[in-house]
Amino acid sequence: MSGNHRRLPGAAWDRARRAALGRDQWRCVQCGHPADLEVHHVVALDKGGDAFRLDNLRTLCRGCHIEEHMPPERLAWRRYVRELVS
């Protein structure tokens, strides 16, 4: 995750997070995994993204969330290695 990542406290974040999880049926929208779920901001807060707008939130598992924040060259290498071992 980026160094700018921070936890959003309060009831407004809890409501937005639960709304995103419910909309996404409590599964990662990338891989379908149902555990270790996190809510990702599509447009980062430090780039002007809205912290609570549902259309700026999506549910990711921890692994997909980590990959979302990886530099493209590292992500490509990680996927290449994954294909080799599978």
C-alpha positions as CSV (number, residue, x, y, z in Angstrom):
1,M,0.0,0.0,0.0
2,S,1.1,3.5,-0.6
3,G,2.7,5.6,2.1
4,N,-0.3,7.9,2.0
5,H,-2.7,5.2,3.0
6,R,-4.5,6.0,6.2
7,R,-7.5,4.6,8.1
8,L,-10.6,6.7,8.0
9,P,-12.2,6.8,11.4
10,G,-15.8,7.4,12.1
11,A,-19.4,6.4,11.4
12,A,-19.4,7.9,7.9
13,W,-16.5,5.7,6.8
14,D,-18.1,2.6,8.4
15,R,-21.3,3.3,6.4
16,A,-19.5,3.8,3.1
17,R,-17.3,0.8,3.7
18,R,-20.3,-1.5,4.5
19,A,-22.2,-0.1,1.5
20,A,-19.3,-0.9,-0.8
21,L,-18.9,-4.4,0.6
22,G,-22.6,-5.1,0.3
23,R,-22.7,-3.8,-3.3
24,D,-19.8,-6.0,-4.2
25,Q,-21.5,-9.0,-2.4
26,W,-18.7,-9.3,0.1
27,R,-16.2,-10.6,-2.5
28,C,-13.1,-9.2,-4.2
29,V,-14.2,-7.6,-7.5
30,Q,-11.0,-8.7,-9.1
31,C,-10.6,-12.4,-8.1
32,G,-13.8,-13.2,-6.3
33,H,-12.1,-14.2,-3.0
34,P,-14.5,-13.9,0.0
35,A,-12.0,-13.3,2.8
36,D,-9.4,-10.7,3.9
37,L,-11.5,-7.9,2.3
38,E,-10.5,-4.3,2.1
39,V,-12.2,-1.3,0.5
40,H,-10.0,0.5,-2.1
41,H,-10.4,4.1,-3.2
42,V,-10.4,4.1,-7.1
43,V,-9.1,7.7,-7.1
44,A,-6.8,8.1,-4.1
45,L,-7.6,10.6,-1.5
46,D,-4.4,12.5,-2.1
47,K,-5.3,12.8,-5.8
48,G,-8.7,14.3,-5.0
49,G,-10.8,11.2,-4.6
50,D,-13.9,11.3,-2.4
51,A,-13.4,9.2,0.7
52,F,-17.1,8.3,1.0
53,R,-18.6,8.2,-2.5
54,L,-19.7,4.7,-3.4
55,D,-18.6,5.1,-7.0
56,N,-15.0,5.7,-5.7
57,L,-14.9,2.5,-3.6
58,R,-14.4,-1.1,-4.6
59,T,-13.9,-4.2,-2.6
60,L,-10.6,-6.0,-3.0
61,C,-9.0,-8.9,-1.1
62,R,-5.7,-8.1,0.6
63,G,-3.6,-9.6,-2.2
64,C,-5.4,-7.7,-5.0
65,H,-5.3,-4.5,-2.9
66,I,-1.5,-4.8,-2.5
67,E,-1.2,-5.5,-6.3
68,E,-3.3,-2.4,-7.0
69,H,-0.7,-0.2,-5.3
70,M,2.4,-1.9,-7.0
71,P,4.4,-0.2,-9.7
72,P,3.4,-1.6,-13.1
73,E,6.8,-3.2,-13.7
74,R,6.8,-5.0,-10.4
75,L,3.2,-6.2,-10.9
76,A,4.1,-7.6,-14.4
77,W,7.1,-9.5,-12.9
78,R,4.9,-10.9,-10.0
79,R,2.3,-12.1,-12.6
80,Y,5.0,-13.6,-14.7
81,V,6.5,-15.6,-11.8
82,R,3.0,-16.7,-10.7
83,E,2.4,-18.2,-14.2
84,L,5.7,-20.0,-14.1
85,V,4.9,-21.8,-10.9
86,S,1.3,-22.7,-11.7
